[in-house]
Every structure is written in structure tokens, then in C-alpha cells.
Amino acid sequence: MTNTISILGSTGSIGRQTLEVAEQMNLKVAALTASTSVERMEAQVRQFHPCLAVMTDEAAAKDLAVRLADTETKVLGGFDALEEAATVPEADTVVTAVVGMVGLKPTLAAIKAQKRIALANKETLVCAGELVMDAADRWGAEIVPVDSEHSAIFQCVQGCKDRSEIKRLILTCSGGPFFGMDYDEVGKMTREDALRHPNWTMGPKITVDSATLMNKGLEVIEAMRLYRLPLEQVNVVVHRQSIIHSMVEFYDGAVMAQMGTPDMRLPIRYAMTYPNRGINPAEPLDLLKCPPLTFAEPDREVFSCLRLAEEAVVEGGTACAVLNGANEEAVGLFLAGRIGFHDIARLVAEARAEISVVKNPGLPEILAADRAAREVVRRLK
């Protein structure tokens, strides 16, 4: 059970919803971090009174320090300060809600400090899953997933004796805004089209990833790391209604599903209360008002990012770090209007083809692969 939290990425969608849950549960807040959203960070600090506030943008940190001069909150700037926020002694749980590879180092630092990790930063496990899980084992740190799909699986496996009973994990996927379109139709879609997710309200990067199905590919990799299962035991089905958040099939033929409204505050709350369940003030799922639940096979030809992710995890080594770095860079270019929708998958594939994979990498090799992938994308755009 959580008493005090630090939130890495407090001004983003997950971070803001985590603070809503914290307020409802009367949790203390020890540290908050953001990138450039100074006004929102100031408001959060004045409401929750953390001992530390971090802005990774140095200019934003200086601005925030001036604004908060009348408070007792310490203000730091730069990416290295994320590790201090992740290890403040007052916090027992660290919510990693930053987007991208910047979450890796502070997550490892929090693990070493034996914090509970409420993990909403999938790139950490995608790029360095073996390192992270081994570190969690070594230091005795709990990792409780916050992504709705992984929280669903986490909840479903609580009742099984051990992981050998799991036949496969079934990750559900909304299909994004372009489900059912052919390749040419999808190629005409704009930034604004991609940001219109049918079920969830999320940040721009993860919303684009949902449109390309890269988000589901990253979740496949994350599930393999969390549960130490091969690709053959992690499947994806398109479930447009986002009512079933994921399923676990056991060897006796039973399939257990976690259902609920598409509300991220539910998995966030569970990460705070685990192994217990608390009272949730949100409106519960009403089965009598649910639409019919449908399932379909994802189209790996039109949405090739899912296939690219599956191929990368099979190759192993630094392949997933290359995949993720290239995708982050390409999505940034797409959001800036500099490339088209299909260019995201093209640039990821070209980076994967160009960069040699290092087997059994350490942290330096993983970070180097990430940098190399970004350089290739910038050059080939």
C-alpha cells in the first residue's frame, strides 16, 4: 500500500490523473517532475507541496524557481535531476509517467533505492527489459504496471499458482483511429487525424503510436519482459470497445479477462493500493449499457509497426532500443509535420536495417543504440 509518491512526468496525462487519484486517496506527494510546463507545475506544487520539483528544461527550471521562491519546495533542472526525484527518501512509490528513453535511468535509480515502481513508461522495459527486471530482482523492488493492458494482465495472474500455468497473454488493442482502412487510405491521414483516438485521451506521442500500432508492439515487448515469456505466448487482438483491457489464457483452457471502463485512473489506483483494492469513486462499468464486444486480427501489413516490434524482440540485444529510438524520433517528425504517416514505419525499418545489433548489451550499449537510431532517422527523413 502506497503512502507517499513521486511522479516523473506529473504534467502529462498519466501524471495529472495520478495526482487526481492521490488527492482522492489522501496520498502525500514527495517529488514532481516535468519538462517545460512551468505554469502547470507551479499549480501542482502549490496544491501538493512536494519537497522537490524538477524541470528537465533548464530555462523552465529557472522560471519555476522564481515563481516558487515563496515556498519550501526545492527546484532542480536537467535530466540528471530526474534520478534525485526518483530516489527521494520520503517516497515509497515512484510513478514513472515520463515518455521515452528518459525514463530508463531514473527507473533504475528508483529500483536500486528499493521503491515500488508504478510503471507507466513502457520504453524502459522495451529498451532494457532484462537489465530492469534483473535489477528489480536484485534489489527487491516491486514493479506494478500502470498501462491498462499490463495492469489487466497483472490483475488476472494474481490467482494463479505460478507462471507455468499461463498458456498465453492476450493483449487487447483498440485498433486506433484508422482501423479498417487500407494502406492507401491510411497514407493520406494527417497529424490531426492520428490524434483522434476513438476511446482514450492520451498525450500526442502515445496517441500516434496507437494509430500506427507501434504502441501495441511496444506492449508486446513489455509483456514479454514483465512475465518472462516468449513471443509465441503473447498475442494481440483488436477489441474496438476497450472494455476488456487484456486477457490471460491458462493451460486448462480457462481465459481470465479484466474488464472496466476506459479510465486510466483505475489501473493507477490499483498500482497504489496493491495488493489491496480500495474504493473507487468513479462510475463503474455497467454491463447492461455496454456495446457488443468484438474481436479481430490486427493488420500487420497496413500497420507494419506492430510487425517491426515483434521482429525486433525476436532478434533481441539492442534491436528493441533501435526500434524505440527510431520510432520516438520519427513520431516527433510526424507531429512536427515534417514526414507523412507511413514514413514512421519506413524510417524505423531503415534504422533497424542499418544499425548492427549488439547481443547481451549493458546500459552503455543500449543508450548508444538509441542515439544511433535517432541519428539515422534524422539523416534519412
Secondary structure, 3 states (H helix, E strand, C coil): CCCEEEEECCCCHHHHHHHHHHHHHCCEEEEEEECCCHHHHHHHHHHHCCCEEEECCHHHHHHHHHHCCCCCCEEEECCCHHHHHHCCCCCCEEEECCCCHHHHHHHHHHHHCCCEEEECCHHHHHHHHHHHHHHHHHHCCCEEECCHHHHHHHHHHHHCCCHHHEEEEEEEECCCCCCCCCHHHHHCCCHHHHCCCCCCCCCHHHHHHHHHCHHHHHHHHHHHHHHCCCHHHEEEEECCCCCEEEEEEECCCCEEEEECCCCCHHHHHHHHHCCCCCCCCCCCCCHHHCCCCCCECCCCCCCHHHHHHHHHHHHCCCHHHHHHHHHHHHHHHHHCCCCCHHHHHHHHHHHHHHCCCCCCCCHHHHHHHHHHHHHHHHHHC
